């Protein structure tokens, strides 16, 4: 009997900030801004930085 089930899907944790693309100055700067905003409890700004990292073209190119 052959197996018909697909392997499990692994999704990233949406509560964790995205990792900056290695070597990308824009992603690094946004990540530093995000960390500072969180430290100051400016969560709206931190979330905005996370969205910018996720939308950055070099970040999208990551596997």
Predicted model as a PDB file, atoms N, CA, C, CB and O in Angstrom, pLDDT in the B-factor column:
MODEL        1                                                                  
ATOM      1  N   UNK A   1       0.841  -1.167   0.000  1.00 46.00           N  
ATOM      2  CA  UNK A   1       0.000   0.000   0.000  1.00 46.00           C  
ATOM      3  C   UNK A   1       0.896   1.243   0.000  1.00 46.00           C  
ATOM      4  CB  UNK A   1      -0.962  -0.009   1.218  1.00 46.00           C  
ATOM      5  O   UNK A   1       1.797   1.353   0.831  1.00 46.00           O  
ATOM      6  N   UNK A   2       0.657   2.171  -0.918  1.00 53.00           N  
ATOM      7  CA  UNK A   2       1.475   3.380  -0.988  1.00 53.00           C  
ATOM      8  C   UNK A   2       0.893   4.462  -0.080  1.00 53.00           C  
ATOM      9  CB  UNK A   2       1.570   3.891  -2.445  1.00 53.00           C  
ATOM     10  O   UNK A   2      -0.307   4.501   0.192  1.00 53.00           O  
ATOM     11  N   UNK A   3       1.769   5.320   0.369  1.00 68.00           N  
ATOM     12  CA  UNK A   3       1.350   6.391   1.258  1.00 68.00           C  
ATOM     13  C   UNK A   3       0.787   7.551   0.430  1.00 68.00           C  
ATOM     14  CB  UNK A   3       2.535   6.866   2.143  1.00 68.00           C  
ATOM     15  O   UNK A   3       1.408   7.969  -0.546  1.00 68.00           O  
ATOM     16  N   UNK A   4      -0.366   8.064   0.807  1.00 79.00           N  
ATOM     17  CA  UNK A   4      -1.009   9.131   0.040  1.00 79.00           C  
ATOM     18  C   UNK A   4      -0.983  10.475   0.747  1.00 79.00           C  
ATOM     19  CB  UNK A   4      -2.428   8.757  -0.259  1.00 79.00           C  
ATOM     20  O   UNK A   4      -1.417  11.476   0.178  1.00 79.00           O  
ATOM     21  N   UNK A   5      -0.488  10.518   1.963  1.00 84.00           N  
ATOM     22  CA  UNK A   5      -0.446  11.778   2.693  1.00 84.00           C  
ATOM     23  C   UNK A   5       0.791  12.579   2.323  1.00 84.00           C  
ATOM     24  CB  UNK A   5      -0.481  11.526   4.196  1.00 84.00           C  
ATOM     25  O   UNK A   5       1.875  12.020   2.151  1.00 84.00           O  
ATOM     26  N   UNK A   6       0.626  13.882   2.204  1.00 86.00           N  
ATOM     27  CA  UNK A   6       1.749  14.780   1.939  1.00 86.00           C  
ATOM     28  C   UNK A   6       2.509  15.022   3.234  1.00 86.00           C  
ATOM     29  CB  UNK A   6       1.261  16.123   1.328  1.00 86.00           C  
ATOM     30  O   UNK A   6       1.951  14.877   4.322  1.00 86.00           O  
ATOM     31  N   UNK A   7       3.791  15.394   3.121  1.00 87.00           N  
ATOM     32  CA  UNK A   7       4.543  15.706   4.339  1.00 87.00           C  
ATOM     33  C   UNK A   7       3.963  16.967   4.991  1.00 87.00           C  
ATOM     34  CB  UNK A   7       6.059  15.900   4.020  1.00 87.00           C  
ATOM     35  O   UNK A   7       3.283  17.747   4.325  1.00 87.00           O  
ATOM     36  N   UNK A   8       4.227  17.172   6.287  1.00 87.00           N  
ATOM     37  CA  UNK A   8       3.681  18.348   6.972  1.00 87.00           C  
ATOM     38  C   UNK A   8       4.266  19.641   6.401  1.00 87.00           C  
ATOM     39  CB  UNK A   8       3.963  18.265   8.480  1.00 87.00           C  
ATOM     40  O   UNK A   8       5.392  19.673   5.906  1.00 87.00           O  
ATOM     41  N   UNK A   9       3.487  20.677   6.484  1.00 86.00           N  
ATOM     42  CA  UNK A   9       3.921  22.000   6.035  1.00 86.00           C  
ATOM     43  C   UNK A   9       4.462  22.752   7.239  1.00 86.00           C  
ATOM     44  CB  UNK A   9       2.750  22.790   5.356  1.00 86.00           C  
ATOM     45  O   UNK A   9       3.838  22.751   8.300  1.00 86.00           O  
ATOM     46  N   UNK A  10       5.608  23.389   7.089  1.00 80.00           N  
ATOM     47  CA  UNK A  10       6.216  24.167   8.164  1.00 80.00           C  
ATOM     48  C   UNK A  10       6.079  25.645   7.828  1.00 80.00           C  
ATOM     49  CB  UNK A  10       7.713  23.775   8.371  1.00 80.00           C  
ATOM     50  O   UNK A  10       6.644  26.122   6.844  1.00 80.00           O  
ATOM     51  N   UNK A  11       5.324  26.368   8.654  1.00 78.00           N  
ATOM     52  CA  UNK A  11       5.119  27.789   8.460  1.00 78.00           C  
ATOM     53  C   UNK A  11       5.967  28.571   9.463  1.00 78.00           C  
ATOM     54  CB  UNK A  11       3.625  28.149   8.603  1.00 78.00           C  
ATOM     55  O   UNK A  11       6.177  28.118  10.588  1.00 78.00           O  
ATOM     56  N   UNK A  12       6.457  29.752   9.053  1.00 73.00           N  
ATOM     57  CA  UNK A  12       7.220  30.563  10.002  1.00 73.00           C  
ATOM     58  C   UNK A  12       6.300  31.101  11.099  1.00 73.00           C  
ATOM     59  CB  UNK A  12       7.930  31.728   9.275  1.00 73.00           C  
ATOM     60  O   UNK A  12       5.103  31.288  10.879  1.00 73.00           O  
ATOM     61  N   UNK A  13       6.855  31.343  12.250  1.00 77.00           N  
ATOM     62  CA  UNK A  13       6.103  31.886  13.372  1.00 77.00           C  
ATOM     63  C   UNK A  13       5.819  33.364  13.102  1.00 77.00           C  
ATOM     64  CB  UNK A  13       6.880  31.700  14.713  1.00 77.00           C  
ATOM     65  O   UNK A  13       6.752  34.167  13.089  1.00 77.00           O  
ATOM     66  N   UNK A  14       4.553  33.745  12.885  1.00 76.00           N  
ATOM     67  CA  UNK A  14       4.252  35.139  12.546  1.00 76.00           C  
ATOM     68  C   UNK A  14       4.456  36.109  13.704  1.00 76.00           C  
ATOM     69  CB  UNK A  14       2.839  35.243  12.062  1.00 76.00           C  
ATOM     70  O   UNK A  14       4.428  37.323  13.507  1.00 76.00           O  
ATOM     71  N   UNK A  15       4.662  35.583  14.910  1.00 78.00           N  
ATOM     72  CA  UNK A  15       4.883  36.464  16.053  1.00 78.00           C  
ATOM     73  C   UNK A  15       6.351  36.848  16.203  1.00 78.00           C  
ATOM     74  CB  UNK A  15       4.393  35.798  17.325  1.00 78.00           C  
ATOM     75  O   UNK A  15       6.681  37.723  17.005  1.00 78.00           O  
ATOM     76  N   UNK A  16       7.220  36.216  15.455  1.00 83.00           N  
ATOM     77  CA  UNK A  16       8.651  36.514  15.517  1.00 83.00           C  
ATOM     78  C   UNK A  16       9.020  37.503  14.412  1.00 83.00           C  
ATOM     79  CB  UNK A  16       9.492  35.215  15.390  1.00 83.00           C  
ATOM     80  O   UNK A  16       8.479  37.419  13.310  1.00 83.00           O  
ATOM     81  N   UNK A  17       9.922  38.426  14.686  1.00 84.00           N  
ATOM     82  CA  UNK A  17      10.327  39.362  13.638  1.00 84.00           C  
ATOM     83  C   UNK A  17      11.088  38.632  12.523  1.00 84.00           C  
ATOM     84  CB  UNK A  17      11.201  40.490  14.233  1.00 84.00           C  
ATOM     85  O   UNK A  17      11.751  37.626  12.775  1.00 84.00           O  
ATOM     86  N   UNK A  18      10.989  39.141  11.298  1.00 86.00           N  
ATOM     87  CA  UNK A  18      11.706  38.501  10.198  1.00 86.00           C  
ATOM     88  C   UNK A  18      13.215  38.691  10.367  1.00 86.00           C  
ATOM     89  CB  UNK A  18      11.239  39.074   8.841  1.00 86.00           C  
ATOM     90  O   UNK A  18      13.669  39.666  10.966  1.00 86.00           O  
ATOM     91  N   UNK A  19      13.970  37.753   9.835  1.00 86.00           N  
ATOM     92  CA  UNK A  19      15.428  37.883   9.864  1.00 86.00           C  
ATOM     93  C   UNK A  19      15.857  38.731   8.681  1.00 86.00           C  
ATOM     94  CB  UNK A  19      16.129  36.486   9.832  1.00 86.00           C  
ATOM     95  O   UNK A  19      15.377  38.507   7.570  1.00 86.00           O  
ATOM     96  N   UNK A  20      16.752  39.707   8.882  1.00 88.00           N  
ATOM     97  CA  UNK A  20      17.219  40.513   7.754  1.00 88.00           C  
ATOM     98  C   UNK A  20      18.018  39.663   6.770  1.00 88.00           C  
ATOM     99  CB  UNK A  20      18.074  41.687   8.252  1.00 88.00           C  
ATOM    100  O   UNK A  20      18.671  38.694   7.158  1.00 88.00           O  
ATOM    101  N   UNK A  21      17.959  40.036   5.501  1.00 87.00           N  
ATOM    102  CA  UNK A  21      18.742  39.338   4.493  1.00 87.00           C  
ATOM    103  C   UNK A  21      20.219  39.581   4.774  1.00 87.00           C  
ATOM    104  CB  UNK A  21      18.360  39.807   3.058  1.00 87.00           C  
ATOM    105  O   UNK A  21      20.629  40.733   4.909  1.00 87.00           O  
ATOM    106  N   UNK A  22      21.034  38.525   4.868  1.00 88.00           N  
ATOM    107  CA  UNK A  22      22.465  38.704   5.136  1.00 88.00           C  
ATOM    108  C   UNK A  22      23.114  39.613   4.091  1.00 88.00           C  
ATOM    109  CB  UNK A  22      23.177  37.342   5.163  1.00 88.00           C  
ATOM    110  O   UNK A  22      22.928  39.431   2.888  1.00 88.00           O  
ATOM    111  N   UNK A  23      23.875  40.589   4.571  1.00 90.00           N  
ATOM    112  CA  UNK A  23      24.604  41.489   3.682  1.00 90.00           C  
ATOM    113  C   UNK A  23      23.782  42.650   3.140  1.00 90.00           C  
ATOM    114  CB  UNK A  23      25.146  40.717   2.545  1.00 90.00           C  
ATOM    115  O   UNK A  23      24.299  43.458   2.368  1.00 90.00           O  
ATOM    116  N   UNK A  24      22.510  42.752   3.526  1.00 90.00           N  
ATOM    117  CA  UNK A  24      21.656  43.833   3.031  1.00 90.00           C  
ATOM    118  C   UNK A  24      21.646  44.967   4.052  1.00 90.00           C  
ATOM    119  CB  UNK A  24      20.205  43.323   2.754  1.00 90.00           C  
ATOM    120  O   UNK A  24      21.139  44.804   5.162  1.00 90.00           O  
ATOM    121  N   UNK A  25      22.201  46.108   3.679  1.00 93.00           N  
ATOM    122  CA  UNK A  25      22.261  47.253   4.583  1.00 93.00           C  
ATOM    123  C   UNK A  25      20.875  47.774   4.945  1.00 93.00           C  
ATOM    124  CB  UNK A  25      23.077  48.365   3.957  1.00 93.00           C  
ATOM    125  O   UNK A  25      20.659  48.208   6.077  1.00 93.00           O  
ATOM    126  N   UNK A  26      19.936  47.738   4.008  1.00 92.00           N  
ATOM    127  CA  UNK A  26      18.577  48.221   4.262  1.00 92.00           C  
ATOM    128  C   UNK A  26      17.905  47.343   5.317  1.00 92.00           C  
ATOM    129  CB  UNK A  26      17.740  48.233   2.951  1.00 92.00           C  
ATOM    130  O   UNK A  26      17.335  47.852   6.282  1.00 92.00           O  
ATOM    131  N   UNK A  27      17.973  46.025   5.132  1.00 92.00           N  
ATOM    132  CA  UNK A  27      17.376  45.109   6.100  1.00 92.00           C  
ATOM    133  C   UNK A  27      18.029  45.254   7.473  1.00 92.00           C  
ATOM    134  CB  UNK A  27      17.498  43.662   5.610  1.00 92.00           C  
ATOM    135  O   UNK A  27      17.344  45.217   8.495  1.00 92.00           O  
ATOM    136  N   UNK A  28      19.350  45.420   7.496  1.00 94.00           N  
ATOM    137  CA  UNK A  28      20.058  45.587   8.772  1.00 94.00           C  
ATOM    138  C   UNK A  28      19.600  46.858   9.485  1.00 94.00           C  
ATOM    139  CB  UNK A  28      21.582  45.629   8.542  1.00 94.00           C  
ATOM    140  O   UNK A  28      19.363  46.840  10.692  1.00 94.00           O  
ATOM    141  N   UNK A  29      19.477  47.962   8.740  1.00 96.00           N  
ATOM    142  CA  UNK A  29      19.049  49.230   9.332  1.00 96.00           C  
ATOM    143  C   UNK A  29      17.620  49.116   9.864  1.00 96.00           C  
ATOM    144  CB  UNK A  29      19.146  50.373   8.296  1.00 96.00           C  
ATOM    145  O   UNK A  29      17.320  49.591  10.959  1.00 96.00           O  
ATOM    146  N   UNK A  30      16.742  48.482   9.083  1.00 95.00           N  
ATOM    147  CA  UNK A  30      15.361  48.304   9.531  1.00 95.00           C  
ATOM    148  C   UNK A  30      15.292  47.422  10.770  1.00 95.00           C  
ATOM    149  CB  UNK A  30      14.513  47.702   8.413  1.00 95.00           C  
ATOM    150  O   UNK A  30      14.474  47.667  11.656  1.00 95.00           O  
ATOM    151  N   UNK A  31      16.137  46.404  10.842  1.00 95.00           N  
ATOM    152  CA  UNK A  31      16.145  45.527  12.006  1.00 95.00           C  
ATOM    153  C   UNK A  31      16.628  46.277  13.249  1.00 95.00           C  
ATOM    154  CB  UNK A  31      17.032  44.302  11.745  1.00 95.00           C  
ATOM    155  O   UNK A  31      16.095  46.071  14.339  1.00 95.00           O  
ATOM    156  N   UNK A  32      17.621  47.135  13.097  1.00 96.00           N  
ATOM    157  CA  UNK A  32      18.086  47.943  14.232  1.00 96.00           C  
ATOM    158  C   UNK A  32      16.981  48.901  14.698  1.00 96.00           C  
ATOM    159  CB  UNK A  32      19.362  48.741  13.844  1.00 96.00           C  
ATOM    160  O   UNK A  32      16.763  49.073  15.897  1.00 96.00           O  
ATOM    161  N   UNK A  33      16.288  49.522  13.734  1.00 97.00           N  
ATOM    162  CA  UNK A  33      15.188  50.427  14.075  1.00 97.00           C  
ATOM    163  C   UNK A  33      14.071  49.663  14.792  1.00 97.00           C  
ATOM    164  CB  UNK A  33      14.637  51.118  12.802  1.00 97.00           C  
ATOM    165  O   UNK A  33      13.484  50.163  15.751  1.00 97.00           O  
ATOM    166  N   UNK A  34      13.784  48.449  14.316  1.00 95.00           N  
ATOM    167  CA  UNK A  34      12.758  47.627  14.931  1.00 95.00           C  
ATOM    168  C   UNK A  34      13.112  47.308  16.381  1.00 95.00           C  
ATOM    169  CB  UNK A  34      12.563  46.339  14.136  1.00 95.00           C  
ATOM    170  O   UNK A  34      12.267  47.407  17.271  1.00 95.00           O  
ATOM    171  N   UNK A  35      14.367  46.924  16.610  1.00 95.00           N  
ATOM    172  CA  UNK A  35      14.814  46.578  17.959  1.00 95.00           C  
ATOM    173  C   UNK A  35      14.738  47.788  18.889  1.00 95.00           C  
ATOM    174  CB  UNK A  35      16.249  46.030  17.923  1.00 95.00           C  
ATOM    175  O   UNK A  35      14.314  47.662  20.038  1.00 95.00           O  
ATOM    176  N   UNK A  36      15.144  48.954  18.399  1.00 97.00           N  
ATOM    177  CA  UNK A  36      15.066  50.172  19.209  1.00 97.00           C  
ATOM    178  C   UNK A  36      13.620  50.526  19.539  1.00 97.00           C  
ATOM    179  CB  UNK A  36      15.737  51.339  18.482  1.00 97.00           C  
ATOM    180  O   UNK A  36      13.309  50.907  20.667  1.00 97.00           O  
ATOM    181  N   UNK A  37      12.741  50.399  18.550  1.00 97.00           N  
ATOM    182  CA  UNK A  37      11.326  50.707  18.773  1.00 97.00           C  
ATOM    183  C   UNK A  37      10.733  49.771  19.826  1.00 97.00           C  
ATOM    184  CB  UNK A  37      10.532  50.595  17.451  1.00 97.00           C  
ATOM    185  O   UNK A  37       9.980  50.215  20.694  1.00 97.00           O  
ATOM    186  N   UNK A  38      11.064  48.487  19.757  1.00 94.00           N  
ATOM    187  CA  UNK A  38      10.572  47.540  20.767  1.00 94.00           C  
ATOM    188  C   UNK A  38      11.104  47.890  22.150  1.00 94.00           C  
ATOM    189  CB  UNK A  38      10.973  46.103  20.400  1.00 94.00           C  
ATOM    190  O   UNK A  38      10.377  47.830  23.142  1.00 94.00           O  
ATOM    191  N   UNK A  39      12.378  48.255  22.204  1.00 96.00           N  
ATOM    192  CA  UNK A  39      12.996  48.616  23.478  1.00 96.00           C  
ATOM    193  C   UNK A  39      12.278  49.799  24.115  1.00 96.00           C  
ATOM    194  CB  UNK A  39      14.479  48.945  23.280  1.00 96.00           C  
ATOM    195  O   UNK A  39      12.136  49.866  25.337  1.00 96.00           O  
ATOM    196  N   UNK A  40      11.827  50.730  23.282  1.00 97.00           N  
ATOM    197  CA  UNK A  40      11.120  51.921  23.767  1.00 97.00           C  
ATOM    198  C   UNK A  40       9.607  51.706  23.862  1.00 97.00           C  
ATOM    199  CB  UNK A  40      11.409  53.101  22.852  1.00 97.00           C  
ATOM    200  O   UNK A  40       8.852  52.635  24.150  1.00 97.00           O  
ATOM    201  N   UNK A  41       9.185  50.483  23.619  1.00 96.00           N  
ATOM    202  CA  UNK A  41       7.772  50.092  23.657  1.00 96.00           C  
ATOM    203  C   UNK A  41       6.933  50.830  22.610  1.00 96.00           C  
ATOM    204  CB  UNK A  41       7.201  50.351  25.044  1.00 96.00           C  
ATOM    205  O   UNK A  41       5.755  51.110  22.830  1.00 96.00           O  
ATOM    206  N   UNK A  42       7.551  51.136  21.484  1.00 97.00           N  
ATOM    207  CA  UNK A  42       6.847  51.734  20.348  1.00 97.00           C  
ATOM    208  C   UNK A  42       6.515  50.585  19.385  1.00 97.00           C  
ATOM    209  CB  UNK A  42       7.724  52.870  19.636  1.00 97.00           C  
ATOM    210  O   UNK A  42       7.159  50.424  18.349  1.00 97.00           O  
ATOM    211  N   UNK A  43       5.517  49.806  19.740  1.00 94.00           N  
ATOM    212  CA  UNK A  43       5.224  48.572  19.017  1.00 94.00           C  
ATOM    213  C   UNK A  43       4.672  48.819  17.610  1.00 94.00           C  
ATOM    214  CB  UNK A  43       4.240  47.745  19.806  1.00 94.00           C  
ATOM    215  O   UNK A  43       4.882  48.007  16.710  1.00 94.00           O  
ATOM    216  N   UNK A  44       3.985  49.913  17.425  1.00 95.00           N  
ATOM    217  CA  UNK A  44       3.475  50.227  16.084  1.00 95.00           C  
ATOM    218  C   UNK A  44       4.644  50.464  15.126  1.00 95.00           C  
ATOM    219  CB  UNK A  44       2.544  51.475  16.125  1.00 95.00           C  
ATOM    220  O   UNK A  44       4.638  49.969  13.999  1.00 95.00           O  
ATOM    221  N   UNK A  45       5.643  51.221  15.579  1.00 96.00           N  
ATOM    222  CA  UNK A  45       6.826  51.470  14.742  1.00 96.00           C  
ATOM    223  C   UNK A  45       7.592  50.171  14.509  1.00 96.00           C  
ATOM    224  CB  UNK A  45       7.752  52.527  15.399  1.00 96.00           C  
ATOM    225  O   UNK A  45       8.084  49.938  13.405  1.00 96.00           O  
ATOM    226  N   UNK A  46       7.700  49.326  15.526  1.00 95.00           N  
ATOM    227  CA  UNK A  46       8.398  48.054  15.381  1.00 95.00           C  
ATOM    228  C   UNK A  46       7.713  47.182  14.334  1.00 95.00           C  
ATOM    229  CB  UNK A  46       8.462  47.319  16.727  1.00 95.00           C  
ATOM    230  O   UNK A  46       8.375  46.554  13.508  1.00 95.00           O  
ATOM    231  N   UNK A  47       6.383  47.150  14.375  1.00 93.00           N  
ATOM    232  CA  UNK A  47       5.623  46.371  13.400  1.00 93.00           C  
ATOM    233  C   UNK A  47       5.808  46.918  11.990  1.00 93.00           C  
ATOM    234  CB  UNK A  47       4.139  46.362  13.767  1.00 93.00           C  
ATOM    235  O   UNK A  47       5.911  46.153  11.030  1.00 93.00           O  
ATOM    236  N   UNK A  48       5.851  48.244  11.866  1.00 95.00           N  
ATOM    237  CA  UNK A  48       6.079  48.868  10.560  1.00 95.00           C  
ATOM    238  C   UNK A  48       7.440  48.450  10.001  1.00 95.00           C  
ATOM    239  CB  UNK A  48       5.995  50.409  10.671  1.00 95.00           C  
ATOM    240  O   UNK A  48       7.557  48.153   8.812  1.00 95.00           O  
ATOM    241  N   UNK A  49       8.454  48.427  10.840  1.00 95.00           N  
ATOM    242  CA  UNK A  49       9.788  47.994  10.396  1.00 95.00           C  
ATOM    243  C   UNK A  49       9.756  46.532   9.944  1.00 95.00           C  
ATOM    244  CB  UNK A  49      10.827  48.179  11.532  1.00 95.00           C  
ATOM    245  O   UNK A  49      10.376  46.178   8.941  1.00 95.00           O  
ATOM    246  N   UNK A  50       9.042  45.694  10.675  1.00 92.00           N  
ATOM    247  CA  UNK A  50       8.924  44.287  10.288  1.00 92.00           C  
ATOM    248  C   UNK A  50       8.262  44.148   8.930  1.00 92.00           C  
ATOM    249  CB  UNK A  50       8.133  43.506  11.335  1.00 92.00           C  
ATOM    250  O   UNK A  50       8.696  43.344   8.106  1.00 92.00           O  
ATOM    251  N   UNK A  51       7.218  44.923   8.691  1.00 91.00           N  
ATOM    252  CA  UNK A  51       6.541  44.869   7.393  1.00 91.00           C  
ATOM    253  C   UNK A  51       7.467  45.338   6.278  1.00 91.00           C  
ATOM    254  CB  UNK A  51       5.266  45.724   7.413  1.00 91.00           C  
ATOM    255  O   UNK A  51       7.469  44.763   5.190  1.00 91.00           O  
ATOM    256  N   UNK A  52       8.249  46.374   6.541  1.00 92.00           N  
ATOM    257  CA  UNK A  52       9.182  46.869   5.526  1.00 92.00           C  
ATOM    258  C   UNK A  52      10.254  45.830   5.210  1.00 92.00           C  
ATOM    259  CB  UNK A  52       9.839  48.173   5.995  1.00 92.00           C  
ATOM    260  O   UNK A  52      10.639  45.672   4.051  1.00 92.00           O  
ATOM    261  N   UNK A  53      10.736  45.124   6.227  1.00 90.00           N  
ATOM    262  CA  UNK A  53      11.724  44.074   5.981  1.00 90.00           C  
ATOM    263  C   UNK A  53      11.110  42.976   5.110  1.00 90.00           C  
ATOM    264  CB  UNK A  53      12.242  43.481   7.322  1.00 90.00           C  
ATOM    265  O   UNK A  53      11.722  42.527   4.140  1.00 90.00           O  
ATOM    266  N   UNK A  54       9.895  42.549   5.465  1.00 87.00           N  
ATOM    267  CA  UNK A  54       9.239  41.484   4.695  1.00 87.00           C  
ATOM    268  C   UNK A  54       8.969  41.897   3.248  1.00 87.00           C  
ATOM    269  CB  UNK A  54       7.931  41.087   5.365  1.00 87.00           C  
ATOM    270  O   UNK A  54       8.998  41.058   2.348  1.00 87.00           O  
ATOM    271  N   UNK A  55       8.709  43.172   3.026  1.00 89.00           N  
ATOM    272  CA  UNK A  55       8.398  43.665   1.682  1.00 89.00           C  
ATOM    273  C   UNK A  55       9.631  44.059   0.874  1.00 89.00           C  
ATOM    274  CB  UNK A  55       7.477  44.844   1.782  1.00 89.00           C  
ATOM    275  O   UNK A  55       9.532  44.299  -0.330  1.00 89.00           O  
ATOM    276  N   UNK A  56      10.779  44.126   1.519  1.00 86.00           N  
ATOM    277  CA  UNK A  56      11.994  44.555   0.832  1.00 86.00           C  
ATOM    278  C   UNK A  56      12.376  43.537  -0.242  1.00 86.00           C  
ATOM    279  CB  UNK A  56      13.153  44.743   1.839  1.00 86.00           C  
ATOM    280  O   UNK A  56      12.406  42.337   0.033  1.00 86.00           O  
ATOM    281  N   UNK A  57      12.668  43.996  -1.461  1.00 82.00           N  
ATOM    282  CA  UNK A  57      12.946  43.062  -2.567  1.00 82.00           C  
ATOM    283  C   UNK A  57      14.045  42.031  -2.271  1.00 82.00           C  
ATOM    284  CB  UNK A  57      13.336  43.844  -3.786  1.00 82.00           C  
ATOM    285  O   UNK A  57      13.919  40.873  -2.669  1.00 82.00           O  
ATOM    286  N   UNK A  58      15.102  42.429  -1.589  1.00 69.00           N  
ATOM    287  CA  UNK A  58      16.176  41.465  -1.306  1.00 69.00           C  
ATOM    288  C   UNK A  58      15.721  40.428  -0.293  1.00 69.00           C  
ATOM    289  CB  UNK A  58      17.430  42.187  -0.788  1.00 69.00           C  
ATOM    290  O   UNK A  58      16.182  39.287  -0.324  1.00 69.00           O  
ATOM    291  N   UNK A  59      14.818  40.812   0.607  1.00 60.00           N  
ATOM    292  CA  UNK A  59      14.293  39.844   1.583  1.00 60.00           C  
ATOM    293  C   UNK A  59      13.411  38.819   0.873  1.00 60.00           C  
ATOM    294  CB  UNK A  59      13.488  40.568   2.704  1.00 60.00           C  
ATOM    295  O   UNK A  59      13.444  37.631   1.195  1.00 60.00           O  
ATOM    296  N   UNK A  60      12.635  39.281  -0.079  1.00 60.00           N  
ATOM    297  CA  UNK A  60      11.759  38.374  -0.816  1.00 60.00           C  
ATOM    298  C   UNK A  60      12.548  37.349  -1.618  1.00 60.00           C  
ATOM    299  CB  UNK A  60      10.851  39.163  -1.743  1.00 60.00           C  
ATOM    300  O   UNK A  60      12.035  36.267  -1.903  1.00 60.00           O  
ATOM    301  N   UNK A  61      13.772  37.663  -1.984  1.00 54.00           N  
ATOM    302  CA  UNK A  61      14.593  36.755  -2.785  1.00 54.00           C  
ATOM    303  C   UNK A  61      15.147  35.609  -1.967  1.00 54.00           C  
ATOM    304  CB  UNK A  61      15.728  37.509  -3.427  1.00 54.00           C  
ATOM    305  O   UNK A  61      15.677  34.649  -2.527  1.00 54.00           O  
ATOM    306  N   UNK A  62      15.032  35.694  -0.608  1.00 52.00           N  
ATOM    307  CA  UNK A  62      15.539  34.615   0.247  1.00 52.00           C  
ATOM    308  C   UNK A  62      14.740  33.337   0.015  1.00 52.00           C  
ATOM    309  CB  UNK A  62      15.478  35.022   1.738  1.00 52.00           C  
ATOM    310  O   UNK A  62      13.530  33.387  -0.205  1.00 52.00           O  
ATOM    311  N   UNK A  63      15.418  32.195   0.064  1.00 50.00           N  
ATOM    312  CA  UNK A  63      14.693  30.917  -0.070  1.00 50.00           C  
ATOM    313  C   UNK A  63      13.845  30.626   1.149  1.00 50.00           C  
ATOM    314  CB  UNK A  63      15.670  29.767  -0.295  1.00 50.00           C  
ATOM    315  O   UNK A  63      13.173  29.596   1.202  1.00 50.00           O  
TER     316      UNK A  63                                                      
ENDMDL                                                                          
END                                                                             
